[in-house]
Amino acid sequence: MSEVKCDHCGLPVPSGLIDESSDVQFCCGGCKMVYEAIHSCGLDRYYELQESADKTQVGKTTGGDYSHFDEPSFHETYVRRTPGGMLTTDLRLESVHCAACVWLVERLPRVLPGVLESRLDFRRSCASITWDGNKTTLSEIARTLDSLGYPSHPYRQSQMQEVRKLENRRHLINIGIAGACAGNVMLIAFALYGGRLSGMEEQYRSFFHWVSLGVTLVALIFPGRTFYVGA
């Protein structure tokens, strides 16, 4: 008998959980709950977008209550009020791993009435949520995200600012390294062009070619990794 894979996460389904009367199979109850939640919200395209991603990293619901998200002390620490009177906060989400996750989380306003905006920073796995406090609660938002496979945790604005400061510093360092590498490759290229006119020996020309390749690899591996992460 061929291996049966879970329709949500792609992992093998234990023989005891295989339902031969059903067209869809699940490795556990958590995957079944998330799959049903996504389909009931009309967000089936999530699975189309996820086809090229590693499905073994998809999240599972924890069934958390998140009632403490509505406590005044929690709001005082983590929730901000916009000039228009709406509420906004930042949540760190588990199991964010591909573009399909971004697509799904940003469809939250379609899933839960009262949510006005949902923006997901993929690199930080941080979602910025804005909602109408008269129509929904933060605990309901967290439960909805959990049901879609993204357990939520509070994220301080000060933490985000510190992370951004560190990232900006890292970007500046990468720009400096990339600039230095580019400058050195250009100087080596000028030397090679001059060598052609002055009759540079083959061994030196070959040496400069290898040095140029090495410097280029440094630029690709270190500053260039910014483009590879999450690609």
Backbone as CSV, one residue per row, in Angstrom:
resi,resn,N_x,N_y,N_z,CA_x,CA_y,CA_z,C_x,C_y,C_z
1,MET,0.853,-1.208,0.000,0.000,0.000,0.000,0.879,1.244,0.000
2,SER,0.591,2.185,-0.887,1.385,3.403,-0.985,1.150,4.298,0.229
3,GLU,2.155,5.114,0.522,2.082,6.001,1.680,1.020,7.068,1.486
4,VAL,0.211,7.281,2.504,-0.837,8.302,2.474,-0.315,9.528,3.221
5,LYS,-0.392,10.698,2.563,0.117,11.919,3.172,-1.020,12.830,3.634
6,CYS,-0.727,13.571,4.677,-1.695,14.508,5.250,-1.969,15.638,4.252
7,ASP,-3.226,15.969,4.069,-3.599,17.013,3.105,-3.268,18.409,3.610
8,HIS,-2.915,18.529,4.879,-2.543,19.856,5.377,-1.029,20.024,5.459
9,CYS,-0.337,19.115,6.149,1.100,19.307,6.380,1.983,18.436,5.502
10,GLY,1.419,17.423,4.844,2.208,16.586,3.952,2.938,15.443,4.620
11,LEU,2.809,15.310,5.946,3.464,14.210,6.653,2.677,12.912,6.467
12,PRO,3.332,11.756,6.641,2.615,10.477,6.500,1.481,10.353,7.511
13,VAL,0.383,9.776,7.084,-0.768,9.559,7.956,-0.662,8.173,8.583
14,PRO,-0.682,8.075,9.927,-0.646,6.747,10.567,-1.777,5.870,10.063
15,SER,-1.526,4.599,9.917,-2.522,3.679,9.358,-3.834,3.709,10.137
16,GLY,-3.741,3.936,11.440,-4.956,3.955,12.259,-5.821,5.177,12.040
17,LEU,-5.273,6.220,11.384,-6.040,7.450,11.164,-6.545,7.580,9.722
18,ILE,-6.227,6.624,8.884,-6.656,6.688,7.487,-8.150,6.407,7.390
19,ASP,-8.865,7.353,6.788,-10.313,7.210,6.584,-10.558,6.911,5.107
20,GLU,-10.782,5.661,4.784,-10.927,5.255,3.384,-12.183,5.825,2.732
21,SER,-13.123,6.285,3.523,-14.360,6.848,2.961,-14.225,8.329,2.623
22,SER,-13.077,8.919,2.983,-12.879,10.355,2.769,-11.842,10.613,1.691
23,ASP,-12.008,11.726,0.979,-11.053,12.124,-0.053,-9.846,12.854,0.529
24,VAL,-9.957,13.326,1.758,-8.857,14.031,2.414,-8.433,13.266,3.664
25,GLN,-7.119,13.270,3.915,-6.583,12.526,5.046,-5.737,13.452,5.913
26,PHE,-5.710,13.159,7.229,-4.963,13.999,8.158,-4.168,13.142,9.122
27,CYS,-2.977,13.653,9.478,-2.102,12.902,10.380,-2.485,13.090,11.845
28,CYS,-3.295,14.110,12.128,-3.723,14.357,13.510,-4.952,15.263,13.504
29,GLY,-5.561,15.410,14.662,-6.740,16.253,14.776,-6.438,17.722,14.550
30,GLY,-5.216,18.150,14.930,-4.839,19.549,14.744,-4.829,19.938,13.282
31,CYS,-4.243,19.081,12.426,-4.208,19.362,10.995,-5.625,19.414,10.416
32,LYS,-6.480,18.528,10.895,-7.862,18.500,10.401,-8.581,19.796,10.757
33,MET,-8.368,20.282,11.980,-9.018,21.517,12.419,-8.553,22.711,11.586
34,VAL,-7.251,22.801,11.346,-6.725,23.918,10.563,-7.222,23.848,9.127
35,TYR,-7.207,22.646,8.546,-7.669,22.453,7.164,-9.137,22.885,7.023
36,GLU,-9.964,22.468,7.966,-11.383,22.827,7.916,-11.588,24.321,8.117
37,ALA,-10.775,24.928,9.000,-10.903,26.377,9.242,-10.552,27.159,7.986
38,ILE,-9.477,26.766,7.309,-9.046,27.463,6.096,-10.085,27.338,5.002
39,HIS,-10.640,26.148,4.829,-11.642,25.944,3.778,-12.969,26.622,4.116
40,SER,-13.328,26.627,5.386,-14.600,27.270,5.766,-14.548,28.776,5.560
41,CYS,-13.330,29.343,5.567,-13.166,30.788,5.356,-12.991,31.133,3.876
42,GLY,-13.043,30.125,3.008,-12.895,30.373,1.572,-11.478,30.739,1.165
43,LEU,-10.502,30.224,1.915,-9.104,30.564,1.643,-8.339,29.365,1.085
44,ASP,-9.016,28.599,0.243,-8.425,27.380,-0.312,-7.147,27.644,-1.107
45,ARG,-7.009,28.852,-1.643,-5.836,29.159,-2.475,-4.540,29.049,-1.674
46,TYR,-4.642,29.053,-0.362,-3.465,28.882,0.491,-2.689,27.629,0.094
47,TYR,-3.402,26.554,-0.187,-2.732,25.292,-0.519,-2.110,25.332,-1.907
48,GLU,-2.684,26.106,-2.811,-2.076,26.273,-4.134,-0.749,27.030,-4.014
49,LEU,-0.741,28.092,-3.198,0.470,28.885,-3.015,1.543,28.113,-2.270
50,GLN,1.125,27.145,-1.484,2.051,26.420,-0.626,2.708,25.230,-1.325
51,GLU,2.295,24.929,-2.538,2.785,23.731,-3.216,4.297,23.685,-3.336
52,SER,4.946,24.841,-3.536,6.399,24.874,-3.710,7.151,25.022,-2.395
53,ALA,6.420,25.106,-1.274,7.067,25.289,0.027,7.218,23.953,0.739
54,ASP,7.972,23.987,1.853,8.154,22.800,2.683,6.936,22.637,3.574
55,LYS,6.045,21.731,3.213,4.790,21.581,3.944,4.977,21.015,5.346
56,THR,6.131,20.410,5.618,6.339,19.843,6.946,6.481,20.923,8.012
57,GLN,6.610,22.204,7.589,6.761,23.290,8.559,5.440,23.972,8.882
58,VAL,4.344,23.528,8.300,3.078,24.202,8.538,2.662,24.051,9.988
59,GLY,1.904,25.049,10.453,1.529,25.065,11.855,0.293,24.240,12.168
60,LYS,0.130,23.998,13.459,-1.036,23.275,13.948,-1.652,24.069,15.084
61,THR,-2.964,23.978,15.216,-3.659,24.728,16.254,-3.316,24.206,17.641
62,THR,-3.236,25.128,18.608,-2.960,24.729,19.993,-4.239,24.701,20.822
63,GLY,-5.299,25.345,20.279,-6.547,25.401,21.027,-6.488,26.352,22.208
64,GLY,-5.531,27.272,22.186,-5.381,28.217,23.294,-6.571,29.152,23.428
65,ASP,-6.824,29.605,24.662,-7.974,30.476,24.923,-7.642,31.947,24.679
66,TYR,-6.429,32.351,25.014,-5.926,33.719,24.815,-6.766,34.783,25.534
67,SER,-7.522,34.395,26.548,-8.376,35.373,27.234,-7.562,36.464,27.920
68,HIS,-6.306,36.145,28.295,-5.466,37.152,28.948,-5.093,38.287,28.004
69,PHE,-5.289,38.077,26.681,-5.020,39.148,25.719,-6.004,40.312,25.881
70,ASP,-7.130,40.070,26.563,-8.143,41.123,26.724,-8.041,41.851,28.063
71,GLU,-7.113,41.438,28.896,-6.978,42.071,30.206,-6.415,43.488,30.059
72,PRO,-6.904,44.428,30.903,-6.435,45.831,30.820,-4.914,45.958,30.920
73,SER,-4.282,45.155,31.769,-2.828,45.243,31.929,-2.110,44.832,30.646
74,PHE,-2.680,43.846,29.940,-2.090,43.406,28.675,-2.221,44.514,27.630
75,HIS,-3.407,45.126,27.560,-3.639,46.209,26.598,-2.717,47.393,26.879
76,GLU,-2.523,47.676,28.165,-1.674,48.815,28.533,-0.236,48.606,28.050
77,THR,0.201,47.347,28.033,1.580,47.033,27.663,1.766,46.854,26.165
78,TYR,0.805,46.189,25.508,1.018,45.754,24.125,0.123,46.402,23.070
79,VAL,-0.958,47.045,23.483,-1.925,47.565,22.512,-1.826,49.091,22.437
80,ARG,-1.909,49.621,21.210,-1.875,51.065,20.982,-3.186,51.506,20.318
81,ARG,-3.553,52.750,20.540,-4.766,53.293,19.921,-4.373,54.247,18.801
82,THR,-4.997,54.087,17.641,-4.686,54.934,16.490,-5.419,56.266,16.619
83,PRO,-5.011,57.289,15.839,-5.719,58.576,15.879,-7.203,58.443,15.556
84,GLY,-7.579,57.423,14.786,-8.984,57.212,14.434,-9.767,56.432,15.458
85,GLY,-9.128,56.081,16.581,-9.825,55.368,17.644,-9.785,53.856,17.523
86,MET,-9.093,53.351,16.533,-8.967,51.904,16.388,-7.816,51.391,17.256
87,LEU,-7.755,50.076,17.416,-6.703,49.462,18.219,-5.709,48.745,17.321
88,THR,-4.448,48.743,17.728,-3.420,48.066,16.927,-2.388,47.431,17.846
89,THR,-1.846,46.302,17.406,-0.820,45.613,18.178,0.055,44.794,17.243
90,ASP,1.144,44.286,17.779,2.048,43.424,17.021,2.090,42.065,17.698
91,LEU,1.930,41.007,16.914,1.956,39.647,17.431,3.035,38.839,16.722
92,ARG,3.802,38.097,17.486,4.768,37.177,16.881,4.069,35.849,16.636
93,LEU,4.118,35.380,15.404,3.400,34.165,15.025,4.350,32.989,14.856
94,GLU,3.926,31.835,15.316,4.681,30.608,15.088,4.351,30.057,13.700
95,SER,5.263,29.239,13.166,5.037,28.441,11.944,4.953,29.254,10.659
96,VAL,5.394,30.504,10.657,5.449,31.281,9.412,6.664,30.800,8.624
97,HIS,6.452,30.297,7.411,7.580,29.705,6.686,7.588,29.942,5.185
98,CYS,6.532,30.538,4.613,6.533,30.717,3.163,5.586,31.849,2.759
99,ALA,5.572,32.146,1.462,4.726,33.230,0.948,3.246,32.940,1.165
100,ALA,2.879,31.655,1.178,1.480,31.302,1.403,1.034,31.727,2.803
101,CYS,1.951,31.672,3.773,1.629,32.113,5.129,1.309,33.606,5.139
102,VAL,2.115,34.386,4.420,1.881,35.830,4.334,0.507,36.083,3.721
103,TRP,0.213,35.389,2.634,-1.074,35.551,1.951,-2.232,35.243,2.890
104,LEU,-2.119,34.159,3.647,-3.201,33.723,4.520,-3.410,34.688,5.681
105,VAL,-2.319,35.074,6.357,-2.434,35.970,7.514,-2.991,37.329,7.102
106,GLU,-2.602,37.803,5.919,-3.082,39.114,5.472,-4.525,39.075,4.971
107,ARG,-5.129,37.885,4.916,-6.555,37.759,4.591,-7.412,37.731,5.854
108,LEU,-6.804,37.994,6.999,-7.534,37.956,8.272,-8.774,38.853,8.292
109,PRO,-8.751,40.067,7.695,-9.966,40.892,7.682,-11.153,40.208,6.984
110,ARG,-10.887,39.299,6.035,-11.964,38.563,5.373,-12.530,37.473,6.269
111,VAL,-11.685,36.997,7.181,-12.080,35.881,8.042,-12.845,36.347,9.274
112,LEU,-12.376,37.452,9.866,-12.944,37.915,11.136,-13.443,39.350,11.021
113,PRO,-14.766,39.567,11.083,-15.323,40.924,11.044,-14.781,41.750,12.209
114,GLY,-14.431,42.979,11.914,-13.878,43.851,12.951,-12.393,44.064,12.786
115,VAL,-11.714,43.123,12.106,-10.288,43.308,11.814,-10.179,44.186,10.577
116,LEU,-9.478,45.297,10.692,-9.381,46.255,9.596,-8.155,46.027,8.722
117,GLU,-7.068,45.587,9.343,-5.835,45.389,8.579,-4.964,44.352,9.266
118,SER,-4.297,43.551,8.461,-3.362,42.553,8.969,-2.159,42.517,8.031
119,ARG,-1.001,42.905,8.539,0.228,42.924,7.749,1.262,42.033,8.416
120,LEU,1.853,41.134,7.627,2.821,40.196,8.184,4.225,40.490,7.686
121,ASP,5.138,40.712,8.621,6.556,40.865,8.303,7.150,39.459,8.306
122,PHE,7.394,38.927,7.110,7.819,37.537,6.985,9.129,37.255,7.720
123,ARG,10.101,38.142,7.592,11.424,37.902,8.184,11.369,37.836,9.701
124,ARG,10.485,38.622,10.312,10.385,38.639,11.773,9.247,37.765,12.284
125,SER,8.437,37.220,11.371,7.249,36.446,11.760,6.356,37.285,12.674
126,CYS,6.273,38.574,12.364,5.519,39.508,13.204,4.353,40.101,12.417
127,ALA,3.168,39.958,12.962,1.972,40.482,12.309,1.510,41.759,13.012
128,SER,1.258,42.801,12.231,0.704,44.050,12.762,-0.798,44.035,12.482
129,ILE,-1.583,44.022,13.543,-3.040,43.880,13.427,-3.719,45.167,13.885
130,THR,-4.675,45.641,13.093,-5.503,46.796,13.475,-6.953,46.351,13.469
131,TRP,-7.691,46.665,14.545,-9.075,46.205,14.634,-9.961,47.212,15.351
132,ASP,-11.270,47.027,15.172,-12.285,47.851,15.827,-12.672,47.162,17.128
133,GLY,-12.336,47.794,18.248,-12.603,47.190,19.548,-14.069,46.989,19.848
134,ASN,-14.951,47.655,19.113,-16.388,47.492,19.330,-16.947,46.268,18.603
135,LYS,-16.155,45.714,17.691,-16.653,44.594,16.890,-15.974,43.261,17.181
136,THR,-14.773,43.311,17.690,-14.071,42.059,18.014,-13.056,42.325,19.110
137,THR,-12.463,41.267,19.614,-11.474,41.389,20.688,-10.139,40.796,20.235
138,LEU,-9.100,41.166,20.956,-7.777,40.646,20.612,-7.698,39.144,20.854
139,SER,-8.390,38.669,21.881,-8.372,37.221,22.139,-9.039,36.463,20.996
140,GLU,-10.093,37.028,20.425,-10.763,36.389,19.291,-9.853,36.389,18.066
141,ILE,-9.120,37.473,17.879,-8.156,37.542,16.774,-7.086,36.463,16.946
142,ALA,-6.560,36.335,18.175,-5.520,35.331,18.441,-6.058,33.918,18.264
143,ARG,-7.295,33.682,18.683,-7.886,32.344,18.507,-8.080,32.022,17.031
144,THR,-8.458,33.034,16.254,-8.642,32.815,14.813,-7.306,32.485,14.151
145,LEU,-6.262,33.234,14.487,-4.931,32.945,13.944,-4.472,31.550,14.367
146,ASP,-4.760,31.189,15.611,-4.401,29.859,16.106,-5.122,28.774,15.312
147,SER,-6.406,29.012,15.012,-7.185,28.014,14.257,-6.658,27.836,12.838
148,LEU,-5.979,28.879,12.327,-5.383,28.797,10.988,-3.968,28.206,11.024
149,GLY,-3.488,27.888,12.242,-2.178,27.261,12.369,-1.070,28.190,12.792
150,TYR,-1.427,29.387,13.326,-0.408,30.359,13.718,-0.611,30.800,15.170
151,PRO,-0.156,30.002,16.131,-0.225,30.427,17.531,0.465,31.779,17.713
152,SER,-0.127,32.644,18.539,0.338,34.034,18.656,0.957,34.320,20.011
153,HIS,1.899,35.251,20.002,2.546,35.711,21.226,2.695,37.225,21.158
154,PRO,2.607,37.902,22.303,2.747,39.372,22.284,4.142,39.795,21.853
155,TYR,4.194,40.942,21.206,5.463,41.465,20.682,5.516,42.940,21.033
156,ARG,6.435,43.311,21.892,6.561,44.712,22.314,7.048,45.587,21.169
157,GLN,6.502,46.789,21.058,6.950,47.735,20.047,8.418,48.080,20.249
158,SER,8.834,48.165,21.521,10.237,48.488,21.806,11.155,47.375,21.300
159,GLN,10.667,46.116,21.387,11.445,45.001,20.868,11.611,45.137,19.360
160,MET,10.508,45.507,18.689,10.550,45.648,17.243,11.509,46.760,16.842
161,GLN,11.489,47.867,17.578,12.379,48.970,17.256,13.845,48.560,17.441
162,GLU,14.118,47.770,18.482,15.484,47.309,18.715,15.921,46.358,17.603
163,VAL,14.999,45.464,17.184,15.312,44.535,16.097,15.590,45.301,14.815
164,ARG,14.756,46.321,14.531,14.949,47.124,13.330,16.292,47.866,13.364
165,LYS,16.658,48.363,14.560,17.933,49.061,14.688,19.096,48.116,14.380
166,LEU,19.013,46.880,14.905,20.065,45.896,14.645,20.096,45.501,13.170
167,GLU,18.905,45.369,12.574,18.849,45.008,11.163,19.405,46.122,10.286
168,ASN,19.082,47.374,10.617,19.622,48.499,9.851,21.145,48.534,9.940
169,ARG,21.653,48.240,11.118,23.121,48.206,11.294,23.727,47.096,10.445
170,ARG,23.059,45.931,10.450,23.563,44.812,9.651,23.511,45.129,8.163
171,HIS,22.451,45.820,7.744,22.338,46.199,6.325,23.465,47.166,5.935
172,LEU,23.767,48.115,6.821,24.849,49.065,6.530,26.194,48.348,6.402
173,ILE,26.408,47.367,7.287,27.654,46.583,7.212,27.706,45.816,5.895
174,ASN,26.563,45.225,5.507,26.515,44.481,4.247,26.763,45.379,3.044
175,ILE,26.198,46.598,3.101,26.423,47.556,2.003,27.903,47.925,1.927
176,GLY,28.527,48.109,3.100,29.947,48.431,3.128,30.798,47.309,2.541
177,ILE,30.468,46.065,2.927,31.212,44.908,2.397,31.006,44.792,0.892
178,ALA,29.742,44.956,0.446,29.451,44.858,-0.988,30.190,45.945,-1.766
179,GLY,30.217,47.178,-1.222,30.923,48.273,-1.891,32.414,48.024,-1.980
180,ALA,32.991,47.510,-0.876,34.422,47.221,-0.873,34.761,46.130,-1.877
181,CYS,33.911,45.097,-1.924,34.137,43.996,-2.873,34.023,44.494,-4.312
182,ALA,32.992,45.299,-4.583,32.813,45.825,-5.938,33.990,46.698,-6.352
183,GLY,34.455,47.541,-5.424,35.589,48.407,-5.728,36.859,47.613,-6.040
184,ASN,37.095,46.564,-5.264,38.284,45.745,-5.487,38.199,44.962,-6.789
185,VAL,36.991,44.472,-7.115,36.828,43.756,-8.384,37.085,44.690,-9.564
186,MET,36.631,45.941,-9.435,36.875,46.920,-10.507,38.361,47.231,-10.652
187,LEU,39.052,47.373,-9.519,40.495,47.648,-9.579,41.248,46.481,-10.228
188,ILE,40.843,45.257,-9.873,41.474,44.079,-10.479,41.195,44.041,-11.980
189,ALA,39.960,44.418,-12.359,39.613,44.440,-13.780,40.472,45.460,-14.537
190,PHE,40.682,46.649,-13.926,41.545,47.650,-14.560,42.972,47.114,-14.719
191,ALA,43.432,46.397,-13.684,44.783,45.830,-13.744,44.886,44.810,-14.875
192,LEU,43.831,44.004,-15.039,43.836,42.994,-16.106,43.795,43.646,-17.486
193,TYR,42.982,44.704,-17.619,42.930,45.412,-18.903,44.299,46.032,-19.235
194,GLY,44.920,46.639,-18.200,46.241,47.226,-18.404,47.274,46.161,-18.740
195,GLY,47.123,45.001,-18.113,48.046,43.908,-18.361,47.988,43.395,-19.780
196,ARG,46.803,43.454,-20.367,46.688,43.019,-21.761,47.501,43.917,-22.695
197,LEU,47.519,45.208,-22.339,48.255,46.149,-23.181,49.764,46.086,-22.938
198,SER,50.120,45.787,-21.708,51.548,45.784,-21.370,52.169,44.400,-21.406
199,GLY,51.367,43.388,-21.745,51.907,42.034,-21.855,52.106,41.334,-20.531
200,MET,51.119,41.395,-19.653,51.207,40.704,-18.369,51.339,39.198,-18.584
201,GLU,52.188,38.571,-17.795,52.394,37.135,-17.926,51.133,36.362,-17.543
202,GLU,50.962,35.203,-18.162,49.763,34.390,-17.977,49.548,33.996,-16.518
203,GLN,50.618,33.684,-15.796,50.474,33.243,-14.408,49.896,34.361,-13.526
204,TYR,50.314,35.612,-13.789,49.777,36.728,-13.010,48.332,37.042,-13.400
205,ARG,48.050,36.937,-14.700,46.692,37.169,-15.167,45.737,36.139,-14.548
206,SER,46.174,34.878,-14.522,45.365,33.820,-13.916,45.162,34.072,-12.417
207,PHE,46.246,34.549,-11.750,46.163,34.836,-10.316,45.109,35.910,-10.037
208,PHE,45.136,36.988,-10.821,44.175,38.072,-10.620,42.745,37.625,-10.915
209,HIS,42.588,36.731,-11.887,41.249,36.201,-12.165,40.703,35.443,-10.953
210,TRP,41.545,34.624,-10.331,41.112,33.861,-9.160,40.818,34.772,-7.976
211,VAL,41.649,35.807,-7.809,41.406,36.769,-6.730,40.068,37.473,-6.942
212,SER,39.796,37.864,-8.194,38.536,38.522,-8.520,37.356,37.610,-8.222
213,LEU,37.492,36.325,-8.573,36.426,35.360,-8.285,36.208,35.226,-6.782
214,GLY,37.307,35.178,-6.024,37.190,35.050,-4.572,36.472,36.234,-3.946
215,VAL,36.822,37.442,-4.381,36.174,38.651,-3.854,34.691,38.671,-4.230
216,THR,34.381,38.228,-5.438,32.984,38.173,-5.881,32.185,37.187,-5.040
217,LEU,32.796,36.053,-4.704,32.117,35.061,-3.868,31.841,35.607,-2.475
218,VAL,32.778,36.398,-1.951,32.560,37.030,-0.639,31.318,37.915,-0.690
219,ALA,31.192,38.695,-1.771,30.022,39.579,-1.920,28.734,38.777,-2.037
220,LEU,28.786,37.659,-2.739,27.590,36.830,-2.911,27.193,36.135,-1.617
221,ILE,28.186,35.655,-0.866,27.898,34.860,0.328,27.450,35.723,1.500
222,PHE,28.116,36.857,1.725,27.805,37.653,2.912,26.722,38.716,2.651
223,PRO,26.989,39.798,1.909,25.897,40.758,1.649,24.749,40.113,0.867
224,GLY,25.085,39.180,-0.036,24.050,38.585,-0.882,23.082,37.687,-0.156
225,ARG,23.438,37.240,1.062,22.559,36.305,1.768,21.212,36.940,2.133
226,THR,21.179,38.276,2.176,19.915,38.970,2.449,18.846,38.567,1.446
227,PHE,19.253,38.333,0.195,18.299,37.992,-0.852,17.965,36.503,-0.870
228,TYR,18.810,35.695,-0.218,18.571,34.260,-0.237,17.653,33.814,0.893
229,VAL,17.690,34.546,2.024,16.881,34.164,3.173,15.398,34.291,2.847
230,GLY,14.691,33.207,3.001,13.249,33.217,2.733,12.877,33.190,1.282
231,ALA,13.867,33.078,0.381,13.553,33.045,-1.056,12.883,31.742,-1.431
